[in-house]
Amino acid sequence: MDDDFEPVFEQKGVDMRIGLDITVLSEKQIVDRIIVVTGDTDCVPALKHARKAGLQVILIKLPGNHPAREFVAHADLTRELAWPAE
């Protein structure tokens, strides 16, 4: 039964790890483009770094989601994704 447990959700440095991954990919020029599906503005500094390194940053917008202006300002493209897929 659902009353038998209570979920515990914790993040343990996930934002920092994603930012570090974006930075490493940018510096080593391993990729040409980064596609981001998030609403967490903690990633903005890493996205700025990626663009300065010459990567294309694409922000995916899900229905009902309104990304922060910071995200839109630091993305080269914004694409809306229909969800669930029809």
N, C-alpha and C positions, 0 to 999 in steps of 0.2 A: 504494500500500500504506500501511497505517496506520503502519508503521515509518519512513516517509519524512519525517514531520513531527512536531512536538511543539507542541500548542496552547499559547498564552500568553494567560491571562486576567488582565486588569487592570481595576481600577475607578479611574476618575479623577474623584473628587468626585461620584459619582452620588447618594450619600446626601444630601450637602449640597444638591444641586440639587433633589431631591425635597422636602426639608424647606423650601427657599425657595419652591418652587411652592405647597406646602400653606399656608405663611404668607401669601403674596400672595393666594391664592384666599380665605383666611379674612378678611384685612383688607379686601379690596375687596368682600367678600360676593358673589362671582361664582357660588358654588355653595352648595347647602344641605346637601350630604352628601359625605363622602369615604369611598370604599371602598378598603381597604388589603389587599393580598395580599403580605405580606412577613413575614419572621422576624427582621428586622434591628432591634434595639432603638435604633439611632441615630435612628429616626424618632419615637420617643416624645415628645421635646420639641415637635416640630411638631404632633403629634396633640393634646397638651395645649393648645397655643395655639389650635388649631382648635376644640376643645370650648369653651374660654373665650370664643371669638368667636361661639359659638352654632351651630356646624356639628355635624351628626350624624356620628359616626365609626363605620364598620362594619368589623369585622375578619373577613376570609375565612380560614377554616381548611381546609387541604387534608388528605386522609386521611393518617394517619401523622405529621402535623405537630402538635406541641404548642407553641403560642405561649407566649412568656414571660409571666409573671404581669403584668408592667408593661403589656404590650399589652392584655391582657384588662381590666385596671383602668382603662385610658384609652380604652376603646372603649364606645360606647353599646350596640352589638349585636355578637354573634359568630355567624357563620353558617358551617356546614360545606358545602363544595362537593364533590360526588362527582367524582373524577378518575381515569381519564378518564371523560368524560360517557358515560352508558349510554344 
